[in-house]
Amino acid sequence: MPIDTSAVSGQIVCVTGAGGFIASWLVKLLLEKGYMVRGTVRNPDDQKNAHLRNLQGAKERLSLFSADLLDFESLQAAIMGCHGVFHTASPVTDDPDKVEQAIIGTKNVMTAAAEANIRRVVFTSSIGTVYMNPNRSPDTVVDESCLSDLEFCKNTKNWYCYAKTKAEQAAWEVAKERGIDLVVVNPMLVLGPMLQEGVNASVVHIMKYLTGSAKTYVNAVQGYVDVKDVAKAHLLVYETPSASGRYICVESMLHRGELVEILANFFPQYPLPTKCSDEVNPRKKPYKYTVEKLKSLGMEFTPIKQCIYETVKSLQEKVSGQIVCVTGAGGFIASWLVKLLLEKGYIVRGTVRNPRDQKNAHLRNLQGAKERLSLFSADLLDFESLKAAIMGCHGVFHTASPVTDDPEKVEQAIIGTKNVMIAAAEANVRRVVFTSSIGTVYMNPNRSPDMVVDESCWSDLEFCKNTKNWYCYAKTKAEQAAWEVAKERGIDLVVLNPMLVLGPMLQEGVNASVVHIMKYLTGSTKTYVNAVQGYVDVKDVAKAHLLVYETSSASGRYICVESMLHRGELVDILADFFPQYPLPTK
């Protein structure tokens, strides 16, 4: 039987990888039970660990330690003085180069635990260390005695299961050598509500069906278990003196078709697949397994339907899981915006002319792009293509617009903007953020020199035409069109008006605003003009877009600039940093 709760008060335990999906729930449960918790994270001050500090009891009984699995000393500092260790941190990857990291990290934790004379170590392993064996008979009941075949994992390039198996084996080896009381939990696919900010790998398993990126479901089965139950299982095997060995942790096995049916019953509004990718072969059947060992300790599981429902509700409630569309996703500003959205956990649909074009490769290489970025072939003048990309989205960032001084393209900018706005209206998006320009604000010859330029200012269209500033004319007309459609269709529109945008480029080609710098570096400009210009970093512009999208009270227009510089000041700065270039001096 589990020990009395009163006995744990004051016990110090360490949870490695404390900010993770399972670990966050484990930390929450440990705090609720009265434990003193030390959590290892890479950077305790990182905002992505804020959810841990907000847990009940965290202020009094949670300490976050900066540690790395490959840095033994950092682990030793966190573990020394603890009564128990929960080792949940491990790379979730299909990269064969990270296998060794998982093994070394596990050995480091186990060795540090041995040196600290820990009472018990609970290791978070995986069903992937149990069932990967092609020679197992279909009649064999999978239990804790089963081990995955390492050669089979290697041959099928299942590096996740290979790494997990090698790491668990390493844990058992060190436990035997050093006399450590080790207990291992082997959960199947873990779902459930998220405490952490970002979307974890296992929840992506659900998300791909909700976003429409999976057009069919595979003919396969999968075991599922609720994250809260996995946390409970860890605590149960830690607190039960008789617990030993391995414990499979799963509530139900489902065919993907059954999973999709459950999702469709709860959430019919999502574009869920209705067909199996394999319509030739019979539906795969689940393998036999047992969880009697864990149940014998008193474990009770959350019904899987409830778990699936709570998973999706959690996605809906968080920023993570929101679907947004970024038009012109391959552009200078847009690329940084896509990067930031992915980092924040959004599911991103990016419109580009040709998703297979090599110039969009940088988008596919962004962290999180594989799981949460879909590129749509769309043209601003093709309403149906925009509608297909925007339908089902929560929000739209309209960054795509012709950057040109060609008067013939003014109408394209206006029509394109109207098309995006109407598609957004028809999709009932929560908010549209439109990338406009300072060119829609300051072009007015009648403005007094003493007047402060703010968001209420508008450029004079006749002045733009007379001076043949077609860029500012087109931008102003397009923004006005956006506001008109927003008013007509009841769209929540917020506009960003950045000045000249500079900064590092993610995309392959050089964009128009960076040419502003480049002309001085190449020597093609022998003098600088007597003029001033406002500048802002592209990363800040991306942040501003996200800020006005996420802030419910945001409304209207927002000028975005860091500094105004005379061209002479700009050249001086360049000369200080890069004296090797033939910069103008006059």
C-alpha positions in Angstrom: 0.0 0.0 0.0 1.2 3.6 -0.6 2.7 5.3 2.4 0.7 7.8 4.4 0.7 11.3 2.9 1.8 12.9 6.1 5.0 10.9 6.0 6.1 12.6 2.7 5.9 16.1 4.0 9.5 17.5 3.9 10.8 14.7 1.6 13.0 16.2 -1.1 12.7 14.8 -4.6 14.3 15.8 -7.9 12.4 15.7 -11.2 14.6 15.9 -14.3 13.2 17.8 -17.3 10.6 19.4 -15.0 9.1 21.6 -17.7 8.0 18.7 -19.9 4.5 17.3 -20.5 4.6 14.4 -18.0 7.1 16.0 -15.7 4.9 19.2 -15.2 2.0 17.1 -14.0 4.3 15.0 -11.8 5.7 18.2 -10.2 2.1 19.4 -9.7 1.1 16.1 -8.0 4.2 16.0 -5.8 3.6 19.6 -4.6 0.0 18.7 -3.8 1.2 15.8 -1.8 3.5 17.9 0.3 6.9 17.1 -1.3 9.8 19.5 -1.6 10.6 19.4 -5.3 13.8 20.2 -7.1 13.2 20.5 -10.9 16.0 20.5 -13.4 15.5 22.7 -16.5 17.9 24.2 -18.9 17.2 27.8 -17.9 15.1 28.5 -14.8 14.4 32.0 -15.9 13.0 30.9 -19.3 9.3 32.0 -19.7 8.4 28.5 -20.8 9.0 27.3 -17.2 6.6 30.0 -15.8 3.8 27.4 -15.5 5.8 25.5 -12.9 6.2 28.6 -10.7 2.5 29.2 -10.9 1.7 25.7 -9.4 0.1 25.6 -6.0 2.8 25.2 -3.4 5.6 26.1 -5.9 6.5 29.3 -4.1 7.2 27.5 -0.9 8.4 24.1 -2.1 9.7 24.2 -5.7 13.3 25.0 -6.6 14.4 25.1 -10.3 18.0 24.1 -11.0 19.8 24.8 -14.2 21.1 21.5 -15.4 22.0 19.5 -18.5 21.9 15.8 -18.8 25.4 15.8 -20.3 26.7 17.9 -17.5 27.2 15.6 -14.5 28.2 18.3 -12.1 24.9 20.2 -12.7 22.9 17.1 -12.1 24.8 16.2 -9.0 24.1 19.7 -7.5 20.4 19.2 -8.1 20.2 15.6 -6.8 22.5 15.8 -3.8 20.4 15.8 -0.6 17.3 14.4 -2.2 15.4 11.3 -1.0 14.2 10.3 -4.5 14.7 11.0 -8.1 12.2 11.0 -11.0 14.1 10.9 -14.3 11.7 12.0 -16.9 14.1 14.0 -19.1 15.1 12.3 -22.4 15.4 13.5 -26.0 12.2 12.7 -28.0 13.8 12.4 -31.4 14.2 10.2 -34.5 17.8 11.5 -34.8 20.3 8.7 -34.5 23.0 11.2 -33.5 21.1 11.8 -30.2 21.0 8.2 -29.1 24.2 8.5 -27.3 23.0 11.7 -25.5 20.0 9.7 -24.1 22.3 7.0 -22.8 24.9 9.3 -21.3 22.2 11.5 -19.7 20.6 8.5 -18.1 23.9 7.2 -16.8 24.7 10.6 -15.4 21.4 10.8 -13.5 21.8 7.3 -12.1 25.4 7.9 -11.0 24.5 11.2 -9.4 21.6 9.4 -7.6 24.0 6.7 -6.4 26.4 9.2 -5.0 23.6 11.0 -3.2 22.4 7.7 -1.6 18.9 8.1 -3.1 16.1 6.0 -1.6 14.6 5.2 -5.0 14.8 6.3 -8.7 11.7 6.2 -10.9 12.7 6.2 -14.6 10.2 7.3 -17.3 10.8 4.9 -20.1 8.3 4.0 -22.9 6.3 1.1 -24.4 8.8 1.5 -27.2 11.3 -0.4 -25.0 8.8 -3.3 -24.7 6.9 -4.2 -27.8 9.2 -3.7 -30.8 9.8 -7.3 -31.6 8.9 -8.8 -35.0 9.4 -12.4 -33.7 6.7 -12.1 -31.0 3.7 -14.4 -31.6 0.3 -12.6 -32.0 -0.9 -14.7 -29.1 1.8 -13.5 -26.8 0.5 -11.1 -24.1 2.9 -8.1 -23.9 3.9 -7.6 -20.3 6.9 -6.2 -18.4 9.1 -9.1 -19.2 9.1 -8.2 -22.9 12.0 -6.3 -24.5 12.3 -4.5 -27.8 14.6 -6.0 -30.4 17.4 -3.4 -30.9 18.4 -4.7 -34.3 14.8 -4.5 -35.4 14.7 -0.9 -34.1 17.9 0.0 -36.0 16.8 -1.8 -39.3 13.4 0.1 -39.2 15.2 3.3 -38.3 13.0 3.7 -35.2 15.6 5.7 -33.4 13.2 6.8 -30.7 12.5 3.2 -29.6 16.2 2.3 -30.0 17.3 5.3 -27.9 14.7 4.6 -25.2 15.6 0.9 -25.0 19.4 1.6 -24.8 18.8 4.3 -22.1 16.6 2.0 -20.0 19.1 -0.8 -20.3 21.8 1.6 -19.2 19.7 2.6 -16.2 19.3 -1.0 -15.2 23.1 -1.6 -15.6 24.0 1.3 -13.4 21.3 0.3 -10.8 22.8 -3.2 -10.6 26.4 -1.9 -10.3 25.7 0.8 -7.8 22.9 -0.9 -5.8 20.2 1.7 -6.7 16.5 0.9 -6.1 15.2 1.5 -9.6 11.6 1.3 -10.8 10.6 1.9 -14.4 7.3 3.2 -15.8 6.6 2.3 -19.5 3.7 4.4 -20.7 2.1 4.1 -24.2 1.2 7.3 -26.1 0.5 10.0 -23.5 -2.3 12.4 -24.1 -4.3 14.8 -21.9 -4.4 18.5 -21.0 -1.1 20.5 -21.1 0.3 22.5 -18.3 3.3 23.7 -20.3 3.1 26.4 -22.9 4.3 24.6 -26.1 2.7 21.5 -27.7 4.6 18.3 -27.0 5.3 15.6 -29.5 2.6 13.2 -28.3 -0.2 15.8 -28.5 0.9 16.5 -32.1 -0.5 13.0 -32.8 -4.0 14.4 -32.2 -3.3 17.9 -33.6 -2.5 16.7 -37.1 -6.0 15.4 -37.5 -7.6 18.6 -36.2 -5.6 20.8 -38.6 -6.6 19.0 -41.8 -2.9 18.2 -42.5 -3.7 14.5 -42.3 -6.1 13.8 -45.2 -6.4 10.1 -44.3 -5.6 8.0 -41.2 -3.2 5.0 -41.2 -4.2 1.4 -40.8 -2.6 1.1 -37.3 -3.3 0.7 -33.7 -1.9 2.7 -30.7 -2.2 2.5 -26.9 -3.2 5.6 -25.1 -3.0 6.8 -21.5 -3.8 10.1 -19.7 -0.9 12.2 -18.6 -2.4 12.7 -15.2 -2.5 8.9 -14.8 1.1 8.6 -15.8 2.1 11.2 -13.2 0.0 9.2 -10.6 1.7 5.9 -11.7 5.2 7.5 -11.0 4.2 8.6 -7.6 2.5 5.2 -6.9 5.6 3.2 -7.7 7.7 5.6 -5.7 5.6 5.5 -2.6 4.9 1.7 -2.6 7.8 0.0 -0.9 7.0 -3.3 -2.7 7.1 -1.8 -6.2 9.9 -3.2 -8.3 10.9 -3.7 -11.9 8.9 -2.3 -14.8 5.3 -1.1 -15.1 3.4 -0.9 -18.4 1.0 2.1 -18.2 -1.9 2.3 -20.7 -5.7 2.6 -20.6 -6.9 1.6 -24.0 -5.7 0.5 -27.5 -7.4 2.2 -30.4 -7.3 1.9 -34.1 -6.7 5.2 -35.8 -10.2 5.0 -37.2 -11.6 4.7 -33.7 -9.5 7.7 -32.6 -10.8 9.8 -35.5 -14.4 8.7 -34.7 -14.1 9.9 -31.1 -12.7 13.2 -32.3 -15.5 13.6 -34.8 -18.2 12.9 -32.2 -16.7 15.5 -29.8 -15.5 18.1 -32.3 -17.3 17.9 -35.6 -16.2 21.4 -36.6 -12.7 20.2 -37.5 -11.6 18.9 -40.9 -11.0 15.3 -39.7 -10.1 12.5 -42.2 -12.8 10.0 -43.0 -10.8 7.5 -45.0 -8.0 5.1 -44.2 -4.9 5.3 -46.3 -5.0 1.5 -46.6 -8.3 0.4 -48.0 -7.0 -2.9 -49.3 -5.9 -4.8 -46.2 -8.1 -5.7 -43.2 -8.2 -3.3 -40.2 -5.2 -3.9 -38.0 -6.0 -5.5 -34.6 -4.4 -4.5 -31.3 -1.8 -6.7 -29.8 -2.5 -8.3 -26.4 -1.1 -6.6 -23.4 -1.6 -6.5 -19.6 -1.4 -3.7 -17.0 -2.3 -6.0 -14.1 1.0 -5.3 -12.5 0.3 -1.6 -12.1 -3.4 -2.2 -11.3 -2.3 -4.5 -8.4 -0.8 -1.4 -6.7 -4.2 0.3 -6.8 -3.9 2.2 -10.1 -7.2 3.3 -11.7 -7.2 4.9 -15.2 -9.0 7.8 -16.8 -11.3 6.6 -19.6 -9.6 7.3 -22.9 -12.6 9.2 -24.4 -12.4 11.7 -21.5 -8.6 11.9 -22.0 -9.0 12.7 -25.7 -11.7 15.3 -25.0 -9.5 17.0 -22.4 -6.6 17.0 -24.8 -8.5 18.9 -27.5 -10.1 21.3 -25.0 -6.6 22.1 -23.7 -5.4 22.8 -27.2 -8.3 25.1 -27.8 -7.8 27.0 -24.5 -4.1 27.6 -25.1 -2.4 29.7 -27.7 -0.8 26.4 -28.6 -3.1 24.6 -31.0 -4.6 27.8 -32.5 -4.5 27.7 -36.3 -3.3 30.9 -38.0 -2.7 31.8 -41.6 0.3 34.0 -42.7 0.0 35.3 -46.2 3.2 35.7 -48.2 4.9 33.4 -45.7 8.2 33.3 -47.5 8.8 37.1 -47.1 11.3 38.9 -44.9 8.9 39.9 -42.1 6.6 36.9 -42.6 9.4 34.4 -42.3 10.3 35.7 -38.9 6.6 35.8 -37.9 6.2 32.1 -39.0 9.3 31.2 -36.9 7.9 33.0 -33.8 4.4 31.5 -34.2 5.9 28.0 -34.4 8.0 28.6 -31.4 4.9 29.7 -29.5 3.1 26.5 -30.4 0.7 27.8 -33.1 -0.3 25.7 -36.1 0.6 27.8 -39.1 -0.7 27.8 -42.6 1.5 29.8 -44.9 0.5 31.0 -48.3 3.1 31.0 -51.0 3.0 30.9 -54.8 4.6 27.5 -55.0 5.1 25.4 -51.9 7.7 23.3 -53.6 9.9 26.2 -54.7 13.4 26.0 -53.2 13.1 29.6 -52.0 10.6 28.4 -49.4 12.9 25.7 -48.0 13.9 27.9 -45.1 10.3 27.7 -43.8 10.3 23.9 -43.8 13.6 23.9 -41.9 12.2 26.0 -39.0 11.8 24.3 -35.6 8.3 22.9 -35.4 7.6 23.2 -39.1 7.5 19.5 -39.7 4.7 19.1 -37.3 2.8 22.4 -37.5 3.5 24.2 -40.7 1.5 23.7 -43.9 2.3 25.7 -47.0 -0.7 26.5 -49.3 -0.4 27.5 -53.0 -2.3 30.8 -53.1 -2.4 34.0 -55.0 -3.8 37.3 -53.7 -5.9 37.7 -56.8 -7.3 34.1 -56.5 -10.0 34.3 -53.9 -10.7 30.6 -53.8 -7.0 29.8 -53.1 -7.0 32.2 -50.2 -10.3 30.9 -48.9 -8.9 27.3 -48.8 -5.9 28.4 -46.8 -7.9 30.6 -44.3 -11.0 28.4 -43.7 -10.7 26.8 -40.3 -8.2 29.4 -39.0 -8.5 31.3 -35.7 -6.5 34.3 -37.0 -4.9 35.7 -40.1 -1.7 37.7 -40.5 -1.8 39.5 -43.9 1.8 40.4 -44.7 1.7 39.7 -48.5 1.6 42.9 -50.6 3.4 44.0 -53.7 6.5 46.1 -52.8 6.7 48.2 -55.9 6.7 51.7 -57.5 4.7 50.4 -60.4 1.4 52.2 -60.6 -0.1 49.2 -62.5 0.2 47.1 -59.4 -1.8 49.4 -57.1 -5.0 47.7 -58.0 -3.5 44.3 -57.3 -2.6 45.4 -53.7 -6.2 46.6 -53.1 -7.9 43.6 -54.6 -5.5 41.2 -52.8 -6.2 42.9 -49.5 -10.0 42.8 -50.0 -9.8 39.1 -51.0 -7.9 38.2 -47.8 -10.3 40.2 -45.6 -13.4 38.7 -47.2 -12.0 35.2 -46.9 -11.3 35.9 -43.2 -14.9 37.1 -42.7 -16.3 34.0 -44.3 -14.1 31.9 -42.0 -15.2 33.8 -38.9 -11.6 34.3 -37.8 -11.0 35.8 -34.4 -8.7 38.6 -35.6 -6.8 39.8 -38.7 -3.4 41.5 -38.2 -2.5 43.5 -41.4 1.0 44.5 -42.2 0.8 48.1 -43.4 3.6 50.7 -43.5 4.6 54.0 -42.1 4.0 55.1 -45.7 0.3 55.1 -45.0 0.9 57.5 -42.1 3.4 60.3 -42.7 3.1 61.3 -46.4 1.4 64.7 -45.9 3.0 68.0 -47.0 0.5 70.0 -45.0 1.5 68.5 -41.6 3.2 71.1 -39.3 6.8 70.3 -38.4 5.8 70.5 -34.7 3.1 67.9 -35.1 3.8 64.5 -33.5 3.1 61.8 -36.0 0.9 59.1 -34.4 -1.6 56.5 -35.4 -4.3 59.0 -36.2 -2.3 60.4 -39.1 -2.9 59.4 -42.7 -0.9 60.0 -45.9 -2.3 62.3 -48.5 -3.2 60.2 -51.5 -3.0 63.1 -54.0 0.4 64.0 -52.7 1.5 60.4 -53.1 0.2 60.4 -56.7 1.8 63.8 -57.6 5.2 62.7 -56.3 4.7 59.3 -58.0 5.3 57.5 -54.7 3.2 54.5 -55.8 4.4 52.3 -52.9 2.9 54.6 -50.3 -0.1 55.2 -52.5 -0.7 51.5 -52.9 -0.1 50.8 -49.2 -2.5 53.6 -48.2 -5.3 52.4 -50.5 -4.8 48.8 -49.4 -5.0 49.7 -45.7 -8.1 51.8 -46.3 -9.7 48.9 -48.2 -8.9 46.6 -45.2 -10.6 49.0 -42.8 -13.6 49.3 -45.1 -14.1 45.6 -45.4 -13.5 45.2 -41.7 -16.3 47.7 -40.9 -18.7 46.1 -43.5 -18.1 42.5 -42.4 -17.6 43.0 -38.6 -13.9 41.8 -38.7 -11.6 42.5 -35.7 -8.8 44.2 -37.6 -5.5 45.4 -36.1 -2.9 47.1 -38.3 0.9 47.4 -37.9 2.7 50.4 -39.5 6.4 49.7 -39.3 9.1 52.0 -40.6 12.0 50.7 -42.6 12.6 47.1 -41.5 16.1 45.8 -41.2 17.7 42.8 -39.5 19.0 39.2 -40.3 17.4 37.4 -43.2 15.9 33.9 -42.9 14.9 33.8 -46.6 17.4 33.1 -49.4 17.1 36.4 -51.5 17.8 39.9 -50.4 14.6 41.9 -49.8 14.0 45.5 -50.8 14.5 47.1 -47.3 17.9 45.4 -46.9 19.0 46.8 -50.2 18.8 50.2 -48.4 21.9 49.1 -46.4 23.6 47.1 -49.2 23.9 50.0 -51.6 26.3 51.7 -49.1 28.4 48.5 -48.7 28.9 47.9 -52.4 30.3 51.4 -53.2 27.5 52.0 -55.7 26.4 55.0 -53.7 29.2 57.6 -53.6 27.3 60.0 -51.4 24.5 59.8 -48.9 21.3 61.9 -49.2 20.3 64.6 -46.8 17.4 62.7 -45.3 16.2 60.9 -42.3 14.6 57.5 -41.9 13.0 55.5 -39.2 14.3 51.9 -38.6 13.1 48.8 -36.8 14.4 45.3 -36.4 12.5 42.6 -38.3 12.4 40.4 -35.1 10.6 43.2 -33.3 8.1 43.6 -36.1 7.3 39.9 -35.9 6.9 40.2 -32.1 4.7 43.2 -32.6 2.4 41.3 -34.9 2.1 38.5 -32.3 1.6 41.0 -29.5 -1.3 42.8 -31.1 -2.8 39.4 -32.1 -2.6 38.0 -28.6 -3.6 41.1 -26.6 -7.4 41.1 -26.6 -7.5 44.9 -25.9 -5.4 45.8 -28.9 -7.2 47.8 -31.6 -6.6 50.2 -34.4 -3.2 51.0 -35.8 0.3 50.6 -34.2 3.4 52.5 -35.5 6.5 50.3 -35.1 9.9 52.0 -35.0 13.0 52.0 -32.8 15.0 55.0 -34.0 15.1 57.8 -36.5 18.5 58.3 -38.2 20.0 60.8 -40.6 21.6 58.9 -43.5 24.9 60.4 -42.3 24.4 58.7 -38.9 23.5 55.4 -40.6 26.8 55.6 -42.6 28.8 56.4 -39.5 27.4 53.3 -37.7 28.2 51.1 -40.7 31.7 52.6 -40.8 32.3 51.9 -37.1 31.3 48.2 -37.5 32.5 47.5 -41.0 35.4 49.9 -42.0 36.5 47.5 -44.8 33.6 48.6 -47.0 33.8 51.6 -49.5 31.2 53.6 -47.6 30.4 57.2 -48.7 31.8 60.0 -46.5 29.9 62.9 -48.0 
